[in-house]
Amino acid sequence: MYIFPEMINMGLNKGQDWPSPEHKQVASALGLENSYVMTRDTLTEIVQSVLRVPADRIKLVTADDLATEFRCPVVW
């Protein structure tokens, strides 16, 4: 449903910013061009869960880690 790269920013809360380009890249991989993401609420849940990942783990985080440790909705 969400297809433009800039649309991932819709999942940020007011005043939030991306802690790193990698955080944005992970959130984009899960939330954009994904037919299971049909609402803005789901997109926001994805973004907020990715933001919970510490910077030292973002390059190694797995989908299972996101779902179990960081409360990401399962959209895969």
N, C-alpha and C positions, 0 to 999 in steps of 0.2 A: 504494500500500500504506500509506503514512504520510499521514494526513489531518488530524490535529489540529495547529494551529500550534505547540503546545508540543513536539511530537515532533521538530522540527528540532534541539532541544537534545541529542537522542540522538547526534548527530554530533560533539559536542564531546568532547574528551579531558578527563580528570579535571583540574580546576583551570583549565580554559580558560573564557574568556568572550568575548562578541562585542565586537570593537573598535568597532563602530558599529551603529546600527539598520539602516543600509543593507546591511552585510554579512549580517545576519540575513535581511533582505528578499530579497536575491539568492539566498542559499542556500535559502530557503523556496520561492522561485519555481521553482527547479530540482528540489528534492527532495521537495516535498509534492504530493500528488495527481497524481503522475507514475507511470503504470503501468509504466514501465521501471525504476523504483527498487523492487526487490523484496527487497533485503536491507539489513540495518543496515550492513554493510560498505560498500555502495555509497553509502548516505546519509552515512556518515562520510567517504568519499572526497570527496564533493561539498562537504561543510562544510569540510573541511581545505583543499581547493583554493581556496574562496572566502576563507578566512582568510589565504591567501597574498597576496591582492590588496592593494596599498598603499591606504591611506585616500584618497589623492588621485586614485585611478583607479576606485574602486568605483562611482561614479555613471556612469562611461563604459564600463565593461568590457562586452565582448560575449561571446556564447557561444563564438565562435571563439577569442577571447583566453583564455577560461577553459580550453578544451581544449588549446590549443597552448602557452601560456605558464605556466599554473598547474596543469597535469596533472589537470584535471577529467575524470571519465569522461563519455563522450558518451551522454547520456540524453535526447536530443531528436531 
